[in-house]
Amino acid sequence: MKIKVVSEDITAVQTDAVVVNLFEGVKTPGGATAAMDQALDGAITKLIEHDVIKGKLNEITTVYSFGKIPARIVAIVGLGKQPEFTLDKLRSVTGEFCRRLRKLNCQRVATIVHGAGVGNVEPGSACQAIVEGSLLGLYQFRKHMTKKNEDKDIEELLIVERDAAKLQLLNEGCTRGKIIAEATNLARDWVNEPANYLTPSELARRAEELARLHNLSINILDQEQMEIEGMGALLGVARGSQQPPKLIVLSYKGNSASSKTIGFLGKGITFDSGGISIKPSEGMGEMKGDMAGAAAVIAAVAAIAQLKPRINVTAIAPATENMPSGNALKPGDVIKAANGKTIEIETTDAEGRLILADALSYAVKMGLSPLIDIATLTGACRVALGNICSGIFGNSQELIDQIVKAANETGERLWQMPMYEEYKEQNKSDVADVKNSGGRWAGAITAAQFLAEFVGETPWAHIDIAGTSFREKESGYLPKGATGVGVRTLVNFALNSAG
């Protein structure tokens, strides 16, 4: 979809549909909505008087213009209560009205910059939110469908602003929003991709494509190199699969004067059967998305490379399948991670923390700091927080606060979980330094405590996206299926951290 910022009169723009707004409780429309009401001979005011339009959040009322203006449809979207209006609500509203207009066969749509007036939202940020909401809300994964989609895609979105002096700010917001939304949709594509298409080797190949496209440096460790590095945890998980493992290291250098590099790490289990501790068959197909963390960190670095902040960032994605076979890791086995720690295997279905153990050890060896890992790590986090917010854990309150701030700005919610020393007791092993599962209780916390064993004193945070990486139904700008969660938070964190 093409997106353009233009300086025009919204009532005169040549499109299939135009979008204006109303806050809840407003009886007399103002601004662009008032101009549209006048052009439609008071139709919007009449609908307000008859309680058809109430301005409630995500309410969409469509009115046909019958030739009174060039556009055939006018959509009046509810922005909710004015004091409660946020950029994330604007993203949500935009996703909703774009899908509605797509169903009405609108291929060219124009919208005003919602919230930039009485909503007290900075115009550039509002424009960014509209672009993100439209691209994220219209997302579909139809790669493997042979039947043509009945709804025609929206081909062009015009963001209309009468004040030409604001165009530069709006264009900057538009560019930023497009880059970030497209990176998020890329991560969604990879998470939605069936595991027979997206193997560890294919994930590595796609990362190489991004590196070439955005002038990033890339290093991909194969099994032999992992053996040299002593990555017994990652190699242990990979043993059961016929697909060779890969460790993807993708780097952006935006500040050559600095030796400091942030590390983003993402769990890349391209299919998780549970291994010998095999999962129930029901719902196992969703485990093609157990590499959502890897998709997020790779896509985030690709977006950062396009936005060009003065900062250095490296993404590390350990990628493998977790499969049962005669050669697979077994409960009771003991393996050694890259930092020398030995691990007793309590269950082979706690494999994500194993591959991250070696990835974190490698990141520490590279001198990356701070470290942020993101992973579909535990069902326990999904039980605790559902699909509304992700859990965040770590050893640095300052770092956690910075990440939560970045997440709040993007609308990706995080909730900090405790990391009390007492939880480590559950991970103690009688035969090794640590075991890979602390049992059922506080499972998300003991998993995070396990990861903490491999970061040393490096500032580190862990984000568990098991509940937020996938949705059963669409709403706002979140589609059914993969959400691409984490991409926007990581990008925003990098932008906020740039010198």
C-alpha positions as CSV (number, residue, x, y, z in Angstrom):
1,M,0.0,0.0,0.0
2,K,1.3,3.4,-0.9
3,I,1.0,6.1,1.8
4,K,1.4,9.8,1.0
5,V,1.1,13.0,3.1
6,V,-0.7,15.7,1.2
7,S,-1.9,19.3,1.8
8,E,-5.5,19.4,0.6
9,D,-9.1,20.1,1.7
10,I,-10.5,16.8,3.0
11,T,-13.9,17.6,1.5
12,A,-12.4,17.9,-2.0
13,V,-9.9,15.0,-2.1
14,Q,-10.5,12.4,-4.9
15,T,-10.7,9.1,-3.2
16,D,-13.2,6.2,-2.6
17,A,-13.5,7.1,1.1
18,V,-12.5,9.8,3.5
19,V,-12.2,9.4,7.3
20,V,-13.0,12.0,9.9
21,N,-13.6,11.6,13.7
22,L,-15.6,12.4,16.7
23,F,-14.7,12.2,20.4
24,E,-17.3,10.6,22.7
25,G,-19.8,13.1,24.1
26,V,-19.3,15.8,21.5
27,K,-22.6,17.0,20.1
28,T,-21.3,19.7,17.7
29,P,-18.5,18.5,15.4
30,G,-15.5,20.8,14.9
31,G,-12.5,21.1,12.5
32,A,-12.4,18.8,9.5
33,T,-15.5,16.9,10.8
34,A,-17.5,20.1,10.8
35,A,-16.3,20.9,7.3
36,M,-17.4,17.4,6.2
37,D,-20.7,17.8,8.0
38,Q,-21.4,21.1,6.1
39,A,-20.5,19.4,2.8
40,L,-23.0,16.7,3.6
41,D,-25.7,19.2,4.4
42,G,-25.6,18.4,8.2
43,A,-25.8,14.6,7.9
44,I,-23.2,14.0,10.6
45,T,-25.0,16.4,13.0
46,K,-28.3,14.6,12.4
47,L,-26.7,11.2,13.1
48,I,-25.3,12.6,16.3
49,E,-28.7,13.9,17.3
50,H,-30.3,10.5,16.7
51,D,-27.5,8.7,18.8
52,V,-26.3,6.8,15.7
53,I,-22.9,8.4,16.1
54,K,-21.7,8.5,19.7
55,G,-17.9,8.8,19.3
56,K,-17.2,5.7,21.3
57,L,-13.7,4.2,20.8
58,N,-13.5,2.1,17.5
59,E,-17.1,3.0,16.5
60,I,-17.2,3.4,12.8
61,T,-20.2,4.9,11.0
62,T,-20.2,5.0,7.2
63,V,-22.2,7.5,5.2
64,Y,-22.6,7.6,1.4
65,S,-22.0,11.1,0.0
66,F,-24.3,10.6,-3.1
67,G,-22.1,13.0,-5.1
68,K,-22.0,15.9,-2.6
69,I,-18.2,15.4,-2.3
70,P,-15.8,13.5,-4.7
71,A,-15.4,10.6,-2.3
72,R,-18.3,8.1,-2.3
73,I,-18.0,7.2,1.4
74,V,-17.4,9.2,4.5
75,A,-16.3,7.2,7.6
76,I,-16.8,8.9,11.0
77,V,-14.6,7.1,13.6
78,G,-15.1,7.3,17.3
79,L,-11.9,8.2,19.3
80,G,-13.4,7.6,22.7
81,K,-13.2,10.0,25.6
82,Q,-10.9,12.9,24.9
83,P,-8.9,12.8,28.2
84,E,-8.2,9.1,27.6
85,F,-7.0,9.4,24.0
86,T,-3.6,7.9,23.3
87,L,-1.4,7.1,20.3
88,D,-2.1,3.4,20.8
89,K,-5.8,4.0,20.6
90,L,-5.2,5.9,17.4
91,R,-3.3,2.9,16.0
92,S,-6.2,0.7,17.0
93,V,-8.9,3.0,15.5
94,T,-6.9,3.2,12.2
95,G,-6.6,-0.6,12.0
96,E,-10.3,-1.0,12.5
97,F,-11.4,1.6,9.9
98,C,-8.9,0.4,7.3
99,R,-10.3,-3.1,7.5
100,R,-13.9,-1.8,7.4
101,L,-13.2,0.3,4.3
102,R,-11.4,-2.7,2.6
103,K,-14.6,-4.7,3.0
104,L,-16.5,-1.8,1.3
105,N,-14.2,-2.1,-1.7
106,C,-12.3,1.2,-1.1
107,Q,-9.0,1.1,-2.8
108,R,-8.1,4.7,-2.3
109,V,-8.6,6.2,1.2
110,A,-7.9,9.6,2.7
111,T,-7.8,10.4,6.4
112,I,-7.2,13.4,8.5
113,V,-4.5,13.5,11.2
114,H,-6.7,12.3,14.1
115,G,-5.8,13.6,17.5
116,A,-3.4,16.3,16.3
117,G,-5.9,19.0,17.2
118,V,-8.1,18.8,20.3
119,G,-6.6,15.4,21.0
120,N,-3.3,17.1,22.0
121,V,-1.1,14.6,20.1
122,E,2.0,15.8,18.4
123,P,1.3,15.8,14.6
124,G,4.4,13.7,13.6
125,S,3.6,11.1,16.2
126,A,0.0,11.0,15.2
127,C,1.0,10.5,11.6
128,Q,3.4,7.7,12.6
129,A,0.6,6.0,14.6
130,I,-1.8,6.2,11.6
131,V,0.7,4.6,9.3
132,E,1.5,1.9,11.8
133,G,-2.2,1.2,12.5
134,S,-3.0,1.0,8.8
135,L,-0.2,-1.3,7.8
136,L,-0.5,-3.5,10.9
137,G,-4.3,-3.6,10.8
138,L,-4.5,-4.6,7.1
139,Y,-1.9,-7.3,7.5
140,Q,-2.9,-10.8,6.1
141,F,-0.9,-13.9,5.6
142,R,-2.1,-15.5,2.4
143,K,1.1,-16.8,0.9
144,H,0.0,-20.4,0.7
145,M,-3.7,-19.8,-0.3
146,T,-4.5,-20.4,-4.0
147,K,-8.0,-18.8,-3.7
148,K,-8.0,-15.1,-4.5
149,N,-9.1,-12.8,-1.7
150,E,-12.6,-11.5,-2.2
151,D,-11.8,-8.1,-0.6
152,K,-9.6,-5.9,-2.8
153,D,-6.6,-4.4,-1.0
154,I,-6.5,-0.7,-0.2
155,E,-3.9,0.5,-2.7
156,E,-3.3,4.0,-1.4
157,L,-3.7,5.9,1.8
158,L,-3.6,9.7,1.8
159,I,-2.9,11.5,5.1
160,V,-4.5,14.9,4.6
161,E,-3.3,18.1,6.4
162,R,-4.5,21.6,5.3
163,D,-1.5,23.3,7.1
164,A,1.4,22.9,4.6
165,A,3.8,24.0,7.4
166,K,3.2,20.7,9.2
167,L,4.1,18.5,6.1
168,Q,7.7,17.9,7.0
169,L,6.8,16.7,10.5
170,L,4.1,14.5,9.1
171,N,6.4,13.0,6.4
172,E,9.0,12.2,9.0
173,G,6.4,10.4,11.1
174,C,5.1,8.6,8.0
175,T,8.6,7.3,7.1
176,R,9.3,6.1,10.6
177,G,5.9,4.4,11.0
178,K,6.2,2.7,7.6
179,I,9.7,1.3,8.4
180,I,8.6,0.0,11.9
181,A,5.3,-1.4,10.7
182,E,6.9,-3.2,7.7
183,A,9.5,-4.7,10.0
184,T,6.7,-5.9,12.4
185,N,4.8,-7.5,9.4
186,L,8.0,-9.2,8.3
187,A,8.3,-10.8,11.7
188,R,4.6,-11.8,11.5
189,D,5.3,-13.4,8.1
190,W,8.1,-15.5,9.5
191,V,6.1,-16.6,12.6
192,N,3.1,-17.5,10.4
193,E,5.3,-19.5,8.0
194,P,4.9,-23.3,8.2
195,A,7.9,-25.0,9.8
196,N,8.5,-27.1,6.6
197,Y,9.2,-23.8,4.8
198,L,11.0,-21.9,7.6
199,T,13.8,-24.2,8.8
200,P,16.8,-22.9,10.7
201,S,18.8,-22.8,7.4
202,E,16.0,-20.9,5.7
203,L,15.8,-18.4,8.6
204,A,19.5,-17.9,8.3
205,R,19.2,-17.4,4.5
206,R,16.5,-14.7,5.0
207,A,18.6,-13.0,7.6
208,E,21.4,-12.9,5.0
209,E,19.0,-11.3,2.5
210,L,18.2,-8.6,5.0
211,A,21.9,-8.0,5.7
212,R,22.5,-7.5,2.0
213,L,19.5,-5.2,1.6
214,H,20.3,-3.0,4.5
215,N,24.1,-3.1,4.6
216,L,24.4,-5.1,7.8
217,S,27.2,-7.4,8.8
218,I,26.2,-11.0,9.4
219,N,27.9,-14.1,10.8
220,I,26.2,-17.5,10.8
221,L,27.7,-20.2,13.0
222,D,27.1,-23.8,11.8
223,Q,27.3,-27.0,13.9
224,E,31.1,-27.3,13.6
225,Q,31.7,-23.7,14.8
226,M,29.2,-24.2,17.6
227,E,31.2,-27.3,18.7
228,I,34.4,-25.1,18.8
229,E,32.5,-22.6,20.9
230,G,31.4,-25.3,23.3
231,M,27.7,-24.7,22.7
232,G,26.6,-28.0,24.2
233,A,23.1,-26.7,25.2
234,L,22.2,-25.5,21.7
235,L,23.7,-28.6,20.1
236,G,21.9,-30.8,22.6
237,V,18.5,-29.5,21.6
238,A,19.4,-29.8,17.9
239,R,20.4,-33.4,18.2
240,G,16.9,-34.8,17.6
241,S,16.4,-33.0,14.3
242,Q,17.6,-33.7,10.8
243,Q,17.7,-29.9,10.2
244,P,21.1,-28.4,11.0
245,P,21.2,-25.7,13.7
246,K,22.3,-22.1,13.0
247,L,23.4,-19.3,15.2
248,I,22.6,-16.0,13.4
249,V,24.6,-12.9,14.4
250,L,23.3,-9.7,12.6
251,S,25.0,-6.4,13.4
252,Y,24.2,-2.7,12.8
253,K,26.9,-0.2,13.5
254,G,25.5,3.3,13.6
255,N,28.1,4.9,15.9
256,S,31.7,4.0,14.9
257,A,33.1,6.2,17.6
258,S,31.6,4.0,20.3
259,S,32.8,0.5,21.3
260,K,29.5,-0.2,23.1
261,T,27.0,-2.5,21.4
262,I,23.5,-3.4,22.6
263,G,22.6,-7.1,22.3
264,F,19.2,-8.3,21.2
265,L,18.7,-12.1,21.5
266,G,15.7,-14.1,20.3
267,K,14.7,-17.7,20.7
268,G,14.6,-19.4,17.3
269,I,12.9,-22.8,17.7
270,T,11.5,-23.2,14.2
271,F,9.3,-26.1,15.4
272,D,8.9,-27.4,18.9
273,S,7.5,-30.9,19.4
274,G,8.7,-31.0,22.9
275,G,11.4,-33.5,22.0
276,I,11.4,-36.8,24.0
277,S,9.1,-35.0,26.5
278,I,6.6,-34.6,23.7
279,K,3.8,-32.2,23.7
280,P,0.1,-33.2,23.3
281,S,-0.9,-33.3,19.6
282,E,-3.7,-30.7,20.1
283,G,-2.3,-27.3,19.3
284,M,1.1,-28.5,18.4
285,G,0.8,-26.9,15.0
286,E,1.1,-23.5,16.7
287,M,4.7,-24.4,17.7
288,K,5.8,-23.3,14.2
289,G,5.8,-19.9,15.9
290,D,8.3,-20.8,18.6
291,M,10.8,-18.7,16.8
292,A,8.9,-15.4,17.3
293,G,11.7,-14.0,19.5
294,A,14.3,-14.6,16.7
295,A,12.0,-13.0,14.1
296,A,11.5,-10.0,16.4
297,V,15.2,-9.3,17.0
298,I,16.2,-9.8,13.3
299,A,13.4,-7.6,12.0
300,A,14.1,-5.0,14.7
301,V,17.7,-4.7,13.6
302,A,16.6,-4.4,9.9
303,A,14.3,-1.5,10.9
304,I,17.0,0.2,13.0
305,A,19.4,0.0,10.0
306,Q,16.9,2.0,7.9
307,L,16.2,4.6,10.7
308,K,20.0,5.0,11.1
309,P,20.2,6.1,14.8
310,R,23.7,6.7,16.3
311,I,24.0,3.4,18.1
312,N,25.4,-0.1,17.7
313,V,23.1,-3.1,17.9
314,T,23.7,-6.8,17.4
315,A,21.0,-9.4,17.1
316,I,21.7,-13.0,18.0
317,A,19.3,-15.7,17.1
318,P,20.0,-19.4,17.9
319,A,17.9,-21.5,15.5
320,T,17.0,-25.1,15.6
321,E,14.1,-27.6,15.7
322,N,13.2,-29.5,18.9
323,M,12.4,-33.0,17.7
324,P,12.3,-36.6,19.2
325,S,14.5,-39.2,17.6
326,G,16.9,-42.0,18.6
327,N,19.6,-39.3,18.9
328,A,17.5,-36.7,20.8
329,L,18.3,-35.2,24.2
330,K,16.8,-37.3,27.0
331,P,15.5,-36.3,30.5
332,G,18.3,-37.0,32.9
333,D,21.0,-36.2,30.5
334,V,23.7,-33.7,31.5
335,I,25.1,-31.2,29.0
336,K,27.6,-28.3,29.2
337,A,26.8,-24.8,28.1
338,A,29.3,-22.4,26.4
339,N,30.2,-20.7,29.6
340,G,31.2,-24.0,31.2
341,K,28.1,-24.5,33.4
342,T,26.6,-28.0,33.4
343,I,22.9,-28.5,33.0
344,E,20.7,-31.5,34.0
345,I,17.8,-32.0,31.6
346,E,14.6,-32.3,33.7
347,T,12.4,-32.0,30.6
348,T,13.3,-31.7,26.9
349,D,10.4,-29.4,26.5
350,A,12.3,-26.7,28.4
351,E,14.5,-26.2,25.3
352,G,14.2,-22.5,24.6
353,R,16.2,-21.6,27.7
354,L,18.9,-24.1,26.7
355,I,19.5,-22.5,23.3
356,L,19.4,-19.0,24.9
357,A,21.9,-20.1,27.5
358,D,24.5,-20.5,24.8
359,A,23.4,-17.4,22.9
360,L,23.7,-15.3,26.1
361,S,27.1,-16.8,26.9
362,Y,28.2,-15.9,23.4
363,A,26.9,-12.4,23.7
364,V,28.8,-11.9,27.0
365,K,31.9,-13.2,25.2
366,M,31.4,-10.7,22.4
367,G,31.1,-7.9,25.0
368,L,27.6,-6.9,24.2
369,S,25.8,-4.8,26.8
370,P,23.1,-4.4,27.8
371,L,21.4,-7.6,26.8
372,I,17.7,-8.0,26.0
373,D,16.4,-11.5,25.2
374,I,12.9,-12.1,23.9
375,A,11.3,-15.5,23.7
376,T,8.1,-17.5,23.6
377,L,9.6,-19.2,26.7
378,T,6.9,-20.5,29.1
379,G,3.3,-21.5,29.2
380,A,3.5,-20.3,32.8
381,C,3.8,-16.6,31.6
382,R,0.8,-17.1,29.4
383,V,-1.2,-18.5,32.3
384,A,-0.1,-15.5,34.5
385,L,-0.6,-12.7,32.0
386,G,-2.8,-14.0,29.2
387,N,-2.4,-12.4,25.8
388,I,-2.6,-8.8,27.1
389,C,0.9,-8.1,28.1
390,S,4.3,-9.8,28.1
391,G,6.4,-10.5,31.2
392,I,9.7,-8.8,31.8
393,F,12.5,-10.0,34.2
394,G,16.1,-8.9,34.7
395,N,19.0,-8.0,36.9
396,S,19.0,-4.2,36.2
397,Q,16.0,-2.1,37.3
398,E,17.4,0.8,35.3
399,L,17.4,-1.3,32.1
400,I,13.9,-2.7,32.8
401,D,12.5,0.8,33.4
402,Q,14.0,1.9,30.0
403,I,12.5,-1.1,28.2
404,V,9.0,-0.6,29.9
405,K,9.1,3.1,28.8
406,A,9.9,2.1,25.2
407,A,7.2,-0.5,25.3
408,N,4.5,1.9,26.7
409,E,5.3,4.4,23.9
410,T,4.5,1.7,21.3
411,G,1.5,0.2,23.0
412,E,3.2,-3.1,23.7
413,R,2.5,-3.8,27.3
414,L,5.0,-5.3,29.7
415,W,4.6,-6.4,33.3
416,Q,7.6,-6.8,35.6
417,M,7.8,-10.1,37.4
418,P,9.8,-10.8,40.6
419,M,13.3,-12.3,40.6
420,Y,13.8,-13.1,44.3
421,E,16.9,-15.2,45.1
422,E,14.7,-17.9,46.7
423,Y,13.3,-18.9,43.3
424,K,16.8,-20.2,42.4
425,E,16.3,-23.1,44.8
426,Q,13.9,-24.7,42.4
427,N,16.5,-24.9,39.7
428,K,19.1,-26.7,41.9
429,S,20.3,-30.1,40.6
430,D,21.8,-33.0,42.5
431,V,24.0,-34.0,39.5
432,A,24.9,-30.7,37.7
433,D,25.3,-27.0,38.3
434,V,21.7,-26.3,37.5
435,K,18.7,-28.1,36.0
436,N,16.6,-26.8,33.1
437,S,13.2,-26.7,34.9
438,G,12.2,-25.6,38.3
439,G,8.9,-27.4,38.1
440,R,5.3,-26.2,37.7
441,W,5.2,-23.4,40.3
442,A,6.5,-19.9,39.3
443,G,7.6,-21.5,36.0
444,A,8.1,-18.2,34.2
445,I,10.2,-16.9,37.0
446,T,12.4,-20.0,37.4
447,A,13.0,-20.0,33.6
448,A,14.2,-16.4,33.9
449,Q,16.4,-17.3,36.8
450,F,17.9,-20.1,34.7
451,L,18.8,-17.6,32.0
452,A,20.3,-15.3,34.6
453,E,23.0,-18.0,35.2
454,F,24.5,-17.2,31.8
455,V,24.7,-13.4,31.8
456,G,27.2,-12.8,34.7
457,E,27.2,-9.2,35.7
458,T,26.1,-7.8,32.3
459,P,22.9,-5.7,32.6
460,W,20.2,-8.0,31.2
461,A,16.5,-8.2,30.7
462,H,14.3,-11.1,29.6
463,I,10.9,-10.6,27.9
464,D,8.6,-13.6,27.8
465,I,6.1,-13.3,24.9
466,A,4.5,-16.8,25.1
467,G,1.1,-15.2,25.6
468,T,1.4,-12.2,23.3
469,S,3.1,-13.6,20.1
470,F,-0.1,-15.1,18.7
471,R,-3.8,-14.1,18.8
472,E,-6.9,-16.2,18.2
473,K,-8.9,-13.3,16.8
474,E,-8.2,-9.9,15.3
475,S,-8.8,-6.6,17.0
476,G,-7.5,-3.1,16.5
477,Y,-4.2,-3.3,14.6
478,L,-3.5,-6.9,15.8
479,P,-4.5,-9.6,13.3
480,K,-5.4,-13.2,14.0
481,G,-2.2,-15.2,14.1
482,A,1.3,-13.8,14.6
483,T,1.4,-10.3,16.2
484,G,5.1,-9.4,15.7
485,V,5.3,-8.4,19.3
486,G,8.6,-7.0,20.5
487,V,9.8,-5.5,17.2
488,R,8.4,-2.0,17.9
489,T,9.6,-2.1,21.5
490,L,13.1,-3.1,20.6
491,V,13.3,-0.5,17.8
492,N,12.0,2.2,20.1
493,F,14.4,1.2,22.9
494,A,17.3,1.6,20.4
495,L,16.0,5.0,19.2
496,N,15.7,6.2,22.8
497,S,19.2,4.9,23.6
498,A,20.9,6.5,20.7
499,G,23.5,9.2,21.3
